[in-house]
Amino acid sequence: MTFYSCFDSQGKVIARCQTHQEIEALRRMGRPIAEVRELKKEEAVVCSLTGSPSDFNEDY
């Protein structure tokens, strides 16, 4: 499973997503996504153990 971190123009994490479709949905909702980075495998494991990536997206 691949997870992505979405950052604003100041480098602050604004969302964690699992698919490119989720990233595009956030963009359509007006979230200021300036950069998207794929998480390393060890970072993605932490996400899947602690909850859903949508837990990080307050708009969902």
FENLINUR-V176154 format. One record per helix or strand of 3 or more residues. SS is the DSSP state (helix for helix, strand for strand). FROM is the first residue (numbers start at 1). LEN is the number of residues. If there is no record, write none. Layout:
SS_FROM_LEN + SS_FROM_LEN
This chain:
strand_4_4 + strand_13_5 + helix_20_9 + strand_35_4 + helix_41_10 + helix_53_4
